Amino acid sequence: MDTLKKFGLMEKIVHELEDLKNSQQAIIQKLAKIETDNIDLGDKRLEKDLPDMHQRVADNLDTIAAILDDFASQTNEYSNNNNIQALREQEAMR
């Protein structure tokens, strides 16, 4: 794969991981809101299942954040090692 194409794909994956992380954070916020609302309601099914759901989503968020950090570092290292900025400038001149 061409160096610039590979870097472009790596950048795309970083952005997708960021979107995924943001989505997981939004789900956690929604679950917390439902848990708070259920304090007054007292639905037994919600009391039973929401904490487990919340924990699984939080665990996924932790995993996504770790993958994102690692992959973003890899992407930056790839950029530095392959002088992506100079390659982009050359590409623009063509």
C-alpha positions in Angstrom: 0.0 0.0 0.0 1.2 3.5 -0.8 2.6 5.4 2.2 0.1 8.3 1.9 -2.8 5.9 1.4 -1.8 3.9 4.4 -1.5 7.0 6.6 -4.8 8.3 5.3 -6.4 5.0 6.4 -4.7 5.2 9.7 -6.1 8.7 10.3 -9.5 7.5 9.3 -9.4 4.7 11.9 -8.3 7.2 14.5 -11.3 9.4 13.8 -13.6 6.4 13.8 -12.2 5.3 17.2 -12.8 8.8 18.5 -16.4 8.7 17.3 -16.8 5.3 18.9 -15.4 6.6 22.2 -17.8 9.6 22.1 -20.7 7.3 21.4 -19.8 5.1 24.3 -19.6 8.2 26.6 -23.1 9.2 25.4 -24.5 5.8 26.2 -23.0 5.9 29.7 -24.6 9.3 30.2 -28.0 8.0 29.0 -27.7 4.9 31.3 -26.9 7.2 34.3 -29.9 9.4 33.5 -32.2 6.3 33.3 -30.7 5.0 36.6 -31.3 8.4 38.2 -34.9 8.6 36.9 -35.5 5.1 38.2 -34.7 6.1 41.7 -38.1 7.7 41.9 -39.8 5.1 39.8 -38.3 2.0 41.5 -38.7 -0.4 38.6 -37.1 -3.7 39.7 -36.0 -4.8 36.2 -34.2 -1.5 35.7 -32.6 -1.7 39.2 -31.4 -5.2 38.4 -30.1 -4.8 34.8 -28.9 -1.2 34.5 -25.9 -1.4 36.7 -24.6 -4.4 34.8 -25.2 -2.6 31.5 -23.5 0.5 32.8 -20.4 -1.6 33.8 -20.2 -3.4 30.5 -20.4 -0.1 28.5 -17.8 1.5 30.9 -15.5 -1.5 30.3 -15.9 -1.1 26.5 -15.1 2.6 26.8 -11.9 1.8 28.7 -10.9 -0.7 26.0 -11.7 1.8 23.2 -9.8 4.6 24.9 -6.7 2.3 25.3 -6.9 1.2 21.7 -7.3 4.8 20.5 -4.3 6.0 22.5 -2.2 3.2 21.2 -3.3 3.6 17.6 -3.0 7.4 17.6 0.6 7.0 18.9 1.3 4.5 16.1 -0.2 6.8 13.5 1.9 9.8 14.8 5.0 7.6 14.8 4.2 6.4 11.2 3.8 10.1 10.2 7.1 11.1 11.7 9.0 8.1 10.4 7.7 8.5 6.8 7.8 12.3 6.7 4.1 12.5 5.7 4.0 16.3 5.6 6.7 16.3 2.9 5.0 13.6 1.0 1.8 15.5 1.1 3.5 18.7 -0.2 5.1 16.7 -3.0 1.7 15.2 -3.9 0.1 18.7 -3.9 2.8 20.0 -6.3 1.9 17.3 -8.9 
